[in-house]
Amino acid sequence: MMGDLTRFVNSWSMRCAEPLRNYCHAVLSRLVNYFTPESINELLSEVVARGLSIEAALILLSQCNLIHCNEYSLREYMETGKVEINQLMGILQSEGVKVSPPEDLGAIVNGDYRVNQTRGAMGFLGCLGLLGFAVDWLAPPFKAVN
């Protein structure tokens, strides 16, 4: 089981731009303690299908924990394709992550760091059930550590 989770985390974190790859790995490693890999995979697959930034989605998801997940920012990002770079910078800074220069984060979110990857067309949320995805995610594969 742990090998499967490690492969899952590695497969998604390797898709992140190098400056944030380790950060993405850490966020994914934490998220698999709260949410099923299937639900994370479904959400990130939808992010990719819409041509959005995996890094931006993971930065927004980094605020989720076992007790609380305010998915409003992520939902808005997925619906509009727009995200405030200053908001992302604030989240990163609060977690002790520095992106320097700050313009690099904008380049990452806009896909300018991507090589050999085409941005997908905006898709329909379909079976994701975005309005309820946070509730659906609350099927953690592990118990919380006290």
N, C-alpha and C positions, 0 to 999 in steps of 0.2 A: 504493500500500500504506500509506504513512504517513498519508494522508488518511483511509483506512478505520479505522486504529487511533485516530486523533484523534477521529473521529466515535464510535467505540465507547466510548472513555474518557469523552468528553463526555456520551454518552447515559446512562451509568450514574452518573457523578458528579452530574449534574443531579437525580437522584432522591434524593440525600442531603440531609439537613437543612442549612440554610444555615451554621450554625456549624461544620460539618465538611466542607462541600462542597469547599473547596480541598484539604483533607487527603485526602479520598476520591479526588480527581482525581490527586493525587501518587501515592497508593498504586496506583491502577489503571494509571497511566503506567509505574510500575515493574514491576507484575505482568505486563504484556503483553510484557515482555522475557524472562520466564521461562516463561510458560504461554500456550497458545493462547487467542485471544479466545473461541473456541467453548467451551472448557472453563470459562473464567471466566464467560461468559454462562450456561452451563448451571447452574453452581453458584449464581450470584446470582439466577437465575430461580427456583431451588428455594427459596432464602432468602425471596424475595418471596411465592412460593406458600404458604409456611408461615406467612406473617404475621410474619416475623422482621425484624430490623433490618439493612438493608444496611450501615449504618455499623458496627455491632458486627462483622459478618462481615468487613468490610474492615480494621477494626482488628486482628482476629485474623490475617487474611491478611497484614497488613503485616510479620509476622515471617518470612514465607517469602522465600527467596532461591534462587538457582540450585542451590546445594549442599544446602540443608536446608529442609524444610517440615514442621514438627511440626503436623499437622492435628488432633491430639487435641482441643484446645480448641474448634475450629470444629465438629468432628464432634459433640462433646458438646452444644454450643449448638444445633446443628440437630436433634439427637435429642430434647433436653429442652425447648428454648425458653428455657433459663435461662443467664445469663451473669453473672459477677461484675463489677459495676461497678468495684470497686477494681482488678481485673485490667486492665480496659480503660483505666482512668485511669493505671495504672502504665506500660502500653505507650505511651500517648500522651505521658506525661511523659518517658519515655526517648527519645522521638523529638522532644522539644522543643515539643510541642503542649500548650497550656493550654486547658482548658475551665473557664470560670469563670462562675458558681459551679459546683461539681462536680455539683450536682443537675441541671444542664442535660444532662449526659451521660445520666443516668437517664431524663430526659424524652425524649431523642432515641431511646434504645434501646427505650423503651416505646411509641414512636410518637406521643408527645404533640406533637411538632413537625410532624407530618404534617397536611396540609390536603387535603380531597377525596380521600383514599386510604383504602380499607377494608382492614382486616387480613384476609388470607386464612385459610382453614381449614388446620389442620395436614394436610399431605399425606403421601404415602408416598414414600420415597426412590426407589423404582422403578429406572429405568435409570441413575440417577446413580451407583450402585455406590459409595456413600459410603466403604465400607471401602477402596476402592482409588483414590479420586479423586486423591489426591496423586501416585500413580504414573502415572495416566493424564495428569495435567497436565504431567508431565515430558517434554513434546514442545515445547520452546521454539522459537518462530519465528525467534529470533535467536541468534547465538553470544554467549557471555559475553565481556565486554570485559576484557582482561587489564591 
